[in-house]
Amino acid sequence: MKKKYKLKKSAKIAFIILLVVIILIIFIIKKSSSKSYSLEYKIDDYDISENYNSKDKVYYYDITYNDLTYSFIYEAKLNKETKLIKDIDIYEDENELCLVIDSDYIDANPLCSKDDEVIDYNLVSDSIKEDMGITNKEEKVIKTHDNYEIYNEADDLLLWSFKGFNHISNNDVKFIKLFNNDVYSIPITAVVGNYLMIADYEEKYNFSRVYVINLKNDKYDTWKLDYDISFDSYVLGVNDKSVYIMDQKNKIEYELVPEKKKMRIVASNNKKGIIYVDGKEEKISLDVLSSSRKNFTSYTNYHYSLKNNKLYLTYMDHDNKMRVSDHNVTSIISTHNDVVYYLVDDTLYSYSPSDGETKIIKYAEWAFNYENMIYVKY
């Protein structure tokens, strides 16, 4: 029979104390690694507000100089140090000014203004750009296809061409024909991951079929739906792998999963429909969904908006705007995280803080007809 050993009382106490200490250390490390904070400090004539949001793992900065506030964010894990800006260099030329951040811990684009308006650094004069070591992007046609002038082939785009889509991807253009007759507007269309779903616009009044295009190989299937949906409908939005459609005529909300070719009725009659606001599901009356067009929104640190046809960027839930383009913008086409696509007359552009403004495609038809004509695969 094996002999049993028992710990002495003092050893038990020491073990318990050690265990408590280990737990406390783990708790402190975990807490400190997920800590949000806000602090104010000053460097010369610059008032700096440094903020860390532990939930989103992002630093947010406001730098105020001569009564004008410049904002930027830096997405990163929490640094054990604070007051991360070491110095600020200034470049000036008449009515323009740029601040360049000096830091061992964070990266930031130059923070610029013109005539007391905060602007993207790419919009300042060539003389300041030269001082900062920044060169202008070259805009030139690299390819023509039918009536498209293509300036950039890095984007994955689907451009409606009345009987089907021109799919621009991987430095190539492929035409995907769907219909025999010209269709001028295709609002019941959505890109979901690697798939594009479009209603069969050769049906009348209602549609019971949709086309599902696999964007990896540009092949498509015809999906016979379980229900007839009125063309008096609109796409609420996309969430995960699903497209949500609101049938305004019949007051029915549908969820369709193109990849699986499955669908369901989300709500009808007196039941509540659903909508996603900042990525979170919310209940909503079908009367509201059918009487006014609502759209899903996703949570992002980047918010783009138009004011007097000028495109502006704000960060997180703050109001400080930065103008990011000199063009008069016709419409915002699509946004995803920090990237926005927008139309200027007959030309499609994109913008992101890291890449600046990029000219993509020019197509004369867009000057007259652009709604539901351009779809972006992210």
Residue, then its C-alpha position, 0 to 999 in steps of 0.5 A: m500500500k502506497k504511503k500518502y503524503k500531506l502538505k504541512k499547514s505552512a506549505k499550504i498557506a505559502f501555496i495559497i499566497l503564491l497562487v493569489v499573487i499569480i492571479l493578481i499579476i495576471f489580472i493586473i497585466k490583463k487590465s493594463s493591456s486593455k486600458s483606455y485613457s485620455l490625457e492632454y499635454k503641450i509641445d511648444d505651441y501645440d495642444i495635444s489630446e491623446n486618447y486610447n480606445s481599448k475596445d477598438k485598439v485605436y489611438y485618437y489624436d487632436i492637435t490644436y495650433n493657431d485655433l485650428t484642430y487637426s485629427f488623426i487615428y493610429e490603430a495599434k495595441l496599447n503602448k506602455e508609454t504615454k505622450l507618444i508624440k516627441d516633436i512636431d515639425i511645421y511647413e508653411d507656404e502662404n495660406e497653407l500649413c502642414l504639421v509633421i509628427d515625430s514619434d518613436y511609437i506611432d505613424a501619422n500622415p502630415l496634418c495639413s490645412k489651407d485657408d483655415e480648412v483641414i485638408d488631406y496632405n495630398l491637396v497642398s501645393d507642390s512646393i510644400k510637398e517637395d519640402m516634405g519629400i512627397t511626390n504626386k501620383e501619376e494619372k494616365v490611361i493604362k488600358t481602354h476597353d470599349n468606352y472605358e478609360i482605365y487608370n488603375e487595375a488594382d480594384d475589383l469592380l463590376l460595371w453594369s453594361f445593360k445586358g450584363f457586367n464588365h468585371i474588372s479584376n486581376n488586370d483583366v476585363k471580362f463581360i458576363k452576359l445575363f439578359n437579352n434585352d437592355v436593362y437600365s437600372i438594377p437596384i436589387t443587386a448586391v455583392v456578398g463576399n465572392y458572390l454577386m446576386i441580381a434579380d432577373y430583370e426580364e421578369k415582370y412585376n415580380f421576380s422569382r429568380v435571381y442570378v448568382i455570379n461567382l466572382k472567382n471564376d465569373k460563372y453564374d447560376t440561376w436560383k429559383l426562389d421559394y417566394d415571388i418578390s415584388f420589384d417594388s423592393y429594395v436592398l436593405g443591406v448585407n450582413d455576413k453572407s446574407v442579403y436582406i430585401m424589403d418588399q415594400k408592396n407586400k410589407i415582407e422582409y426577406e433574407l437571402v444567402p446566395e452562396k447556399k441558395k437559401m432564403r427565409i421570410v424575416a418578418s411579415n404581417n405585424k411582426k418586427g423586421i430587423i436592421y443592422v445599425d453599426g453592425k448590431e441587429e435592431k428590431i424595426s417596424l415593417d411600416v417604417l421599412s416599407s414607407s422609407r428606405k433604410n440601409f444597414t450600417s457597419y461599425t467603422n473608425y472612418h466616416y465619409s460624407l458629402k457637404n456642398n459636393k465636397l468629400y470629407l472624412t471624420y474619425m470614429d464618433h468625432d466631428n472634426k472634418m478633413r476634406v480629402s478631395d478638390h473635386n466636386v463629387t457627384s455621389i458616394i458609390s461605396t465605403h468599406n473600412d477606410v476606403v471610399y469610392y466616389l463619382v466625379d462627373d463621369t470618372l470613378y475615384s477612390y480614397s483612403p488615408s494611406d493611399g490618398e486619392t486614386k483615379i480609376i475609370k472614366y466612362a462617359e455614360w456615368a455623367f448621365n446615368y450612374e445609379n446602381m451601375i457600379y459595384v465594388k468587391y472588397 
